Amino acid sequence: MKLMCLVLAGLVVMSVMAIGCGPTAHSRYREMTYRRVNDTDWLGAQDDVDALILLSERPSHLSQWYNN
C-alpha cells in the first residue's frame, strides 16, 4: 500500500512538473506586451527630451527676434 501511494505521489509530482514546464501562449503574449510597453516608454522619454530641447531653442515673446 505504501509503495502504491509513493508511485501515485511520484506520478502526481511528474505530471505537475510536466504541465508547468513549457511556455504557454499567454506567457508569450505577456512578454510581447511587456516588451512593447518598454519600447513605447523609451520612445516617449526620448520624445520628451527632444521636446524639452526644442522648447529651450524656441524664440519666445521675450526674445529680441520676436516679430510683432
mmCIF file of the C-alpha atoms, coordinates in Angstrom:
data_MODEL
# 
_entry.id   MODEL 
# 
loop_
_atom_site.group_PDB 
_atom_site.id 
_atom_site.type_symbol 
_atom_site.label_atom_id 
_atom_site.label_alt_id 
_atom_site.label_comp_id 
_atom_site.label_asym_id 
_atom_site.label_entity_id 
_atom_site.label_seq_id 
_atom_site.pdbx_PDB_ins_code 
_atom_site.Cartn_x 
_atom_site.Cartn_y 
_atom_site.Cartn_z 
_atom_site.occupancy 
_atom_site.B_iso_or_equiv 
_atom_site.pdbx_formal_charge 
_atom_site.auth_seq_id 
_atom_site.auth_comp_id 
_atom_site.auth_asym_id 
_atom_site.auth_atom_id 
_atom_site.pdbx_PDB_model_num 
ATOM 1  C CA . MET A 1 1  ? 0.000  0.000  0.000   1.00 0.00 ? 1  MET A CA 1 
ATOM 2  C CA . LYS A 1 2  ? 2.848  2.383  0.853   1.00 0.00 ? 2  LYS A CA 1 
ATOM 3  C CA . LEU A 1 3  ? 4.535  1.585  -2.441  1.00 0.00 ? 3  LEU A CA 1 
ATOM 4  C CA . MET A 1 4  ? 1.332  2.336  -4.354  1.00 0.00 ? 4  MET A CA 1 
ATOM 5  C CA . CYS A 1 5  ? 0.994  5.700  -2.552  1.00 0.00 ? 5  CYS A CA 1 
ATOM 6  C CA . LEU A 1 6  ? 4.615  6.566  -3.357  1.00 0.00 ? 6  LEU A CA 1 
ATOM 7  C CA . VAL A 1 7  ? 4.122  5.658  -7.031  1.00 0.00 ? 7  VAL A CA 1 
ATOM 8  C CA . LEU A 1 8  ? 0.933  7.697  -7.172  1.00 0.00 ? 8  LEU A CA 1 
ATOM 9  C CA . ALA A 1 9  ? 2.630  10.670 -5.455  1.00 0.00 ? 9  ALA A CA 1 
ATOM 10 C CA . GLY A 1 10 ? 5.511  10.391 -7.934  1.00 0.00 ? 10 GLY A CA 1 
ATOM 11 C CA . LEU A 1 11 ? 3.096  10.421 -10.869 1.00 0.00 ? 11 LEU A CA 1 
ATOM 12 C CA . VAL A 1 12 ? 1.313  13.461 -9.474  1.00 0.00 ? 12 VAL A CA 1 
ATOM 13 C CA . VAL A 1 13 ? 4.600  15.328 -8.999  1.00 0.00 ? 13 VAL A CA 1 
ATOM 14 C CA . MET A 1 14 ? 5.782  14.413 -12.501 1.00 0.00 ? 14 MET A CA 1 
ATOM 15 C CA . SER A 1 15 ? 2.503  15.482 -14.097 1.00 0.00 ? 15 SER A CA 1 
ATOM 16 C CA . VAL A 1 16 ? 2.533  18.806 -12.240 1.00 0.00 ? 16 VAL A CA 1 
ATOM 17 C CA . MET A 1 17 ? 6.099  19.439 -13.362 1.00 0.00 ? 17 MET A CA 1 
ATOM 18 C CA . ALA A 1 18 ? 5.294  18.482 -16.954 1.00 0.00 ? 18 ALA A CA 1 
ATOM 19 C CA . ILE A 1 19 ? 2.304  20.809 -17.119 1.00 0.00 ? 19 ILE A CA 1 
ATOM 20 C CA . GLY A 1 20 ? 4.185  23.870 -15.856 1.00 0.00 ? 20 GLY A CA 1 
ATOM 21 C CA . CYS A 1 21 ? 7.421  23.476 -17.836 1.00 0.00 ? 21 CYS A CA 1 
ATOM 22 C CA . GLY A 1 22 ? 6.552  24.744 -21.303 1.00 0.00 ? 22 GLY A CA 1 
ATOM 23 C CA . PRO A 1 23 ? 5.831  28.351 -22.189 1.00 0.00 ? 23 PRO A CA 1 
ATOM 24 C CA . THR A 1 24 ? 2.191  28.998 -22.912 1.00 0.00 ? 24 THR A CA 1 
ATOM 25 C CA . ALA A 1 25 ? 0.667  31.302 -25.478 1.00 0.00 ? 25 ALA A CA 1 
ATOM 26 C CA . HIS A 1 26 ? -0.421 33.640 -22.694 1.00 0.00 ? 26 HIS A CA 1 
ATOM 27 C CA . SER A 1 27 ? 3.113  33.947 -21.292 1.00 0.00 ? 27 SER A CA 1 
ATOM 28 C CA . ARG A 1 28 ? 4.443  34.739 -24.775 1.00 0.00 ? 28 ARG A CA 1 
ATOM 29 C CA . TYR A 1 29 ? 1.697  37.367 -25.137 1.00 0.00 ? 29 TYR A CA 1 
ATOM 30 C CA . ARG A 1 30 ? 2.629  38.900 -21.774 1.00 0.00 ? 30 ARG A CA 1 
ATOM 31 C CA . GLU A 1 31 ? 6.310  39.008 -22.774 1.00 0.00 ? 31 GLU A CA 1 
ATOM 32 C CA . MET A 1 32 ? 5.414  40.679 -26.073 1.00 0.00 ? 32 MET A CA 1 
ATOM 33 C CA . THR A 1 33 ? 3.186  43.221 -24.277 1.00 0.00 ? 33 THR A CA 1 
ATOM 34 C CA . TYR A 1 34 ? 5.896  43.922 -21.691 1.00 0.00 ? 34 TYR A CA 1 
ATOM 35 C CA . ARG A 1 35 ? 8.468  44.450 -24.466 1.00 0.00 ? 35 ARG A CA 1 
ATOM 36 C CA . ARG A 1 36 ? 6.092  46.754 -26.373 1.00 0.00 ? 36 ARG A CA 1 
ATOM 37 C CA . VAL A 1 37 ? 5.363  48.819 -23.247 1.00 0.00 ? 37 VAL A CA 1 
ATOM 38 C CA . ASN A 1 38 ? 9.073  49.211 -22.518 1.00 0.00 ? 38 ASN A CA 1 
ATOM 39 C CA . ASP A 1 39 ? 9.814  50.234 -26.111 1.00 0.00 ? 39 ASP A CA 1 
ATOM 40 C CA . THR A 1 40 ? 6.966  52.758 -26.071 1.00 0.00 ? 40 THR A CA 1 
ATOM 41 C CA . ASP A 1 41 ? 8.111  54.190 -22.725 1.00 0.00 ? 41 ASP A CA 1 
ATOM 42 C CA . TRP A 1 42 ? 11.659 54.564 -24.053 1.00 0.00 ? 42 TRP A CA 1 
ATOM 43 C CA . LEU A 1 43 ? 10.439 56.320 -27.195 1.00 0.00 ? 43 LEU A CA 1 
ATOM 44 C CA . GLY A 1 44 ? 8.232  58.560 -25.064 1.00 0.00 ? 44 GLY A CA 1 
ATOM 45 C CA . ALA A 1 45 ? 11.200 59.521 -22.892 1.00 0.00 ? 45 ALA A CA 1 
ATOM 46 C CA . GLN A 1 46 ? 13.241 60.359 -25.996 1.00 0.00 ? 46 GLN A CA 1 
ATOM 47 C CA . ASP A 1 47 ? 10.364 62.475 -27.325 1.00 0.00 ? 47 ASP A CA 1 
ATOM 48 C CA . ASP A 1 48 ? 10.145 64.315 -24.005 1.00 0.00 ? 48 ASP A CA 1 
ATOM 49 C CA . VAL A 1 49 ? 13.860 65.123 -24.120 1.00 0.00 ? 49 VAL A CA 1 
ATOM 50 C CA . ASP A 1 50 ? 13.581 66.287 -27.730 1.00 0.00 ? 50 ASP A CA 1 
ATOM 51 C CA . ALA A 1 51 ? 10.607 68.498 -26.861 1.00 0.00 ? 51 ALA A CA 1 
ATOM 52 C CA . LEU A 1 52 ? 12.498 69.993 -23.918 1.00 0.00 ? 52 LEU A CA 1 
ATOM 53 C CA . ILE A 1 53 ? 15.492 70.769 -26.142 1.00 0.00 ? 53 ILE A CA 1 
ATOM 54 C CA . LEU A 1 54 ? 13.274 72.301 -28.809 1.00 0.00 ? 54 LEU A CA 1 
ATOM 55 C CA . LEU A 1 55 ? 11.445 74.401 -26.226 1.00 0.00 ? 55 LEU A CA 1 
ATOM 56 C CA . SER A 1 56 ? 14.718 75.823 -24.962 1.00 0.00 ? 56 SER A CA 1 
ATOM 57 C CA . GLU A 1 57 ? 15.773 76.799 -28.519 1.00 0.00 ? 57 GLU A CA 1 
ATOM 58 C CA . ARG A 1 58 ? 12.424 78.317 -29.444 1.00 0.00 ? 58 ARG A CA 1 
ATOM 59 C CA . PRO A 1 59 ? 12.225 82.102 -29.518 1.00 0.00 ? 59 PRO A CA 1 
ATOM 60 C CA . SER A 1 60 ? 9.715  83.463 -27.063 1.00 0.00 ? 60 SER A CA 1 
ATOM 61 C CA . HIS A 1 61 ? 7.909  86.769 -26.802 1.00 0.00 ? 61 HIS A CA 1 
ATOM 62 C CA . LEU A 1 62 ? 10.731 87.968 -24.545 1.00 0.00 ? 62 LEU A CA 1 
ATOM 63 C CA . SER A 1 63 ? 13.452 87.412 -27.128 1.00 0.00 ? 63 SER A CA 1 
ATOM 64 C CA . GLN A 1 64 ? 14.809 90.138 -29.395 1.00 0.00 ? 64 GLN A CA 1 
ATOM 65 C CA . TRP A 1 65 ? 13.886 88.173 -32.520 1.00 0.00 ? 65 TRP A CA 1 
ATOM 66 C CA . TYR A 1 66 ? 10.183 88.105 -31.783 1.00 0.00 ? 66 TYR A CA 1 
ATOM 67 C CA . ASN A 1 67 ? 8.141  89.637 -34.599 1.00 0.00 ? 67 ASN A CA 1 
ATOM 68 C CA . ASN A 1 68 ? 5.258  91.801 -33.516 1.00 0.00 ? 68 ASN A CA 1 
# 
